[in-house]
Amino acid sequence: MDYDATPAQERLIAWAETPPTQDRDPDADFPDMMNTEQAAQYLGVAPCTVRRRVNEGKIPLARRGSRGQWHRFYKKDLQAIKGGI
């Protein structure tokens, strides 16, 4: 069954067929300040591991919610410990 692709589908197909570049910085996909889930993805660990390391004092916090219900991390701090967690 043939059909015409929408412009969005055409862009997706073109993107998928584009070979990856070697000079692309993978850290560019992450913001300068991250929440727990983003930090976990950046470090390649589970969010519970990030929370545990924060409680152990191994990951520095940029900000903490008033009741400790949320955390924010600076990318530069995470870069320093990336791979060693």
Backbone bond lengths (Angstrom), bond angles and torsions (degrees), N, CA, C in turn:
res aa  C-N    CA-C-N  psi(-1)  N-CA   C-N-CA  omega(-1)  CA-C   N-CA-C  phi
1 M - - - 1.446 - - 1.529 108.47 -
2 D 1.327 117.24 115.12 1.458 122.04 179.09 1.520 110.35 -91.19
3 Y 1.315 114.48 144.64 1.456 120.26 175.44 1.513 108.28 -152.80
4 D 1.306 116.09 160.73 1.459 121.27 178.31 1.522 108.83 -86.55
5 A 1.318 115.38 132.17 1.461 120.16 178.41 1.526 109.64 -76.47
6 T 1.309 115.56 145.77 1.466 120.44 175.68 1.521 108.03 -72.94
7 P 1.329 118.02 163.01 1.468 119.75 177.39 1.531 112.66 -56.59
8 A 1.320 116.78 -38.04 1.464 119.78 179.29 1.527 110.87 -65.26
9 Q 1.322 116.82 -40.47 1.460 120.41 178.21 1.523 110.85 -66.50
10 E 1.331 116.92 -38.14 1.468 120.35 177.82 1.525 111.00 -63.19
11 R 1.344 117.10 -41.37 1.469 120.16 178.29 1.527 110.64 -64.42
12 L 1.319 116.74 -40.06 1.459 120.51 179.43 1.524 111.06 -64.73
13 I 1.315 116.75 -42.22 1.462 121.02 178.52 1.525 109.96 -63.84
14 A 1.317 116.89 -44.43 1.466 120.52 179.45 1.529 110.77 -62.66
15 W 1.336 117.16 -41.02 1.458 121.27 178.79 1.530 110.53 -63.97
16 A 1.333 117.26 -43.06 1.461 121.31 -178.13 1.525 111.84 -66.52
17 E 1.308 117.03 -29.45 1.460 121.00 -179.01 1.518 112.94 -86.76
18 T 1.327 118.00 -8.07 1.454 121.89 -179.35 1.527 108.89 -77.79
19 P 1.328 117.74 126.01 1.468 118.94 179.70 1.528 110.42 -69.50
20 P 1.335 117.07 148.86 1.463 119.56 179.21 1.527 110.39 -67.95
21 T 1.296 116.01 148.76 1.458 120.87 178.30 1.517 108.96 -97.84
22 Q 1.295 115.82 147.29 1.459 121.00 -178.13 1.521 112.70 -78.20
23 D 1.325 117.97 -26.35 1.462 120.52 -175.37 1.526 113.30 -89.88
24 R 1.312 118.21 6.73 1.462 121.83 -178.56 1.520 109.57 -76.87
25 D 1.336 117.04 133.02 1.455 123.12 179.89 1.522 109.31 -87.42
26 P 1.345 119.00 114.89 1.468 120.14 -178.96 1.522 112.88 -66.09
27 D 1.328 117.80 -23.70 1.466 120.66 178.54 1.521 112.30 -71.18
28 A 1.329 117.35 -15.31 1.461 120.48 -178.20 1.521 112.34 -67.58
29 D 1.334 117.65 -18.69 1.457 121.27 179.73 1.518 112.94 -76.33
30 F 1.322 117.66 -11.98 1.456 121.55 -176.40 1.526 110.76 -106.49
31 P 1.343 117.55 142.33 1.467 120.71 179.13 1.528 111.03 -72.92
32 D 1.340 116.53 167.08 1.464 121.00 -179.75 1.526 111.93 -69.80
33 M 1.327 117.56 -27.72 1.456 121.54 175.48 1.526 107.31 -123.64
34 M 1.338 116.43 129.68 1.461 120.94 -173.62 1.520 111.57 -123.51
35 N 1.332 115.08 153.50 1.453 120.03 171.57 1.530 108.48 -86.69
36 T 1.323 116.80 -177.59 1.463 120.89 -175.34 1.524 112.15 -61.72
37 E 1.321 117.03 -43.91 1.462 120.08 -178.42 1.523 111.48 -65.34
38 Q 1.336 116.93 -42.21 1.461 120.30 178.51 1.522 110.84 -65.42
39 A 1.330 116.88 -41.57 1.464 121.00 178.80 1.523 110.51 -62.31
40 A 1.326 116.98 -40.10 1.460 120.62 178.78 1.520 110.55 -63.66
41 Q 1.317 116.64 -43.87 1.467 120.46 178.35 1.527 110.28 -63.69
42 Y 1.318 117.53 -41.80 1.461 122.78 179.60 1.535 111.01 -61.26
43 L 1.338 115.62 -41.72 1.458 120.58 -177.85 1.528 112.97 -84.44
44 G 1.336 116.62 -14.27 1.456 120.38 -179.78 1.521 113.48 77.80
45 V 1.333 115.81 31.01 1.465 121.02 179.07 1.525 109.12 -129.16
46 A 1.309 116.46 175.94 1.464 121.38 177.95 1.530 110.09 -81.24
47 P 1.343 117.87 152.09 1.466 120.57 177.96 1.536 112.98 -56.17
48 C 1.330 117.98 -34.94 1.465 119.62 179.27 1.532 111.06 -65.36
49 T 1.338 117.35 -30.66 1.464 120.92 176.54 1.524 110.25 -67.68
50 V 1.324 116.79 -40.14 1.467 120.17 177.41 1.522 109.45 -62.67
51 R 1.322 117.63 -46.54 1.474 120.48 179.49 1.525 111.14 -60.87
52 R 1.326 117.26 -41.70 1.461 121.05 179.94 1.523 110.71 -64.20
53 R 1.339 116.87 -43.32 1.474 120.16 179.63 1.531 111.71 -66.93
54 V 1.322 117.26 -31.92 1.470 120.17 174.94 1.529 109.20 -64.23
55 N 1.336 116.63 -46.41 1.467 120.79 179.70 1.523 112.15 -63.52
56 E 1.336 116.99 -30.22 1.461 121.55 177.12 1.524 112.19 -80.97
57 G 1.333 117.18 -9.69 1.460 121.42 -179.36 1.513 113.93 82.68
58 K 1.336 117.99 14.95 1.470 121.43 -178.03 1.515 113.48 -90.34
59 I 1.329 117.24 -16.23 1.459 121.51 176.28 1.525 107.51 -121.45
60 P 1.343 117.64 120.64 1.464 119.87 179.96 1.529 111.60 -74.34
61 L 1.305 115.32 141.76 1.461 122.01 178.33 1.515 110.40 -95.26
62 A 1.324 116.38 141.96 1.459 121.07 171.00 1.527 108.72 -86.33
63 R 1.326 116.70 -41.66 1.468 122.69 179.33 1.511 110.02 -149.74
64 R 1.315 114.60 154.37 1.458 120.92 176.65 1.521 107.36 -135.73
65 G 1.332 116.11 142.39 1.455 120.57 176.88 1.520 110.95 -63.37
66 S 1.311 116.93 159.34 1.466 120.90 -175.17 1.522 112.45 -58.92
67 R 1.307 118.12 -31.12 1.464 121.25 177.99 1.527 111.14 -110.64
68 G 1.314 117.33 16.35 1.460 121.59 178.03 1.517 114.16 74.59
69 Q 1.329 117.15 15.30 1.463 119.53 -175.64 1.531 112.93 -81.85
70 W 1.308 119.77 -12.00 1.463 120.67 177.35 1.517 110.06 -145.78
71 H 1.325 115.67 155.25 1.465 122.69 179.91 1.520 109.33 -130.81
72 R 1.320 115.47 152.26 1.464 122.20 172.15 1.526 107.95 -131.33
73 F 1.329 114.98 143.19 1.455 121.60 -175.91 1.519 109.89 -128.76
74 Y 1.342 116.09 142.60 1.459 120.33 173.07 1.525 109.08 -84.96
75 K 1.334 115.55 139.05 1.459 120.53 179.42 1.526 111.09 -59.32
76 K 1.326 117.85 -39.05 1.472 120.72 -177.84 1.524 111.17 -63.29
77 D 1.347 117.57 -33.24 1.461 119.87 176.54 1.529 111.15 -71.14
78 L 1.335 116.08 -37.80 1.455 120.28 179.85 1.527 111.43 -71.02
79 Q 1.333 116.36 -32.59 1.467 120.29 178.60 1.522 110.68 -61.93
80 A 1.335 115.65 -35.39 1.459 120.23 -177.86 1.527 112.29 -67.74
81 I 1.338 117.80 -28.15 1.459 119.99 -177.68 1.514 113.17 -107.89
82 K 1.335 117.25 -2.93 1.458 121.02 -177.43 1.530 110.43 -59.38
83 G 1.315 115.61 132.19 1.448 120.98 -179.20 1.517 113.04 91.02
84 G 1.321 117.59 -20.99 1.456 120.33 -179.95 1.512 113.62 -103.58
85 I 1.311 116.66 11.17 1.467 119.32 -177.43 1.510 110.85 -97.45
